[in-house]
Amino acid sequence: MPVFSYLAYPVQGGKGELLDDLAALDYCEVTPAENEEVLILVTDTPNEKKEQELQKKLKQLKSLRSLGMTFGHTDE
């Protein structure tokens, strides 16, 4: 079960849209920062195949400017 946490940076003025986009994805828990234009994203997928599918979906989000990993763990 891969578990990762990220700082998700929206396109300019797109924090609300990015929050909605990430919250709509399976295996994602997203929390907005209170004082910054950044979101905290934690993903927890059941296996590597689902993780790869999620990564592909994340890359397609138009509201996402960049994603910085802060922690990652896989059971291998």
Buried (B, 14 or more C-beta within 10 A) or exposed (E): EBBBBBBBBBBEEBBEBBBEBBEEBEBBEBEBEEEEBBBBBBBBBEEEEBBEBBBEBBEEBEBBBEBEEEEEEEEE
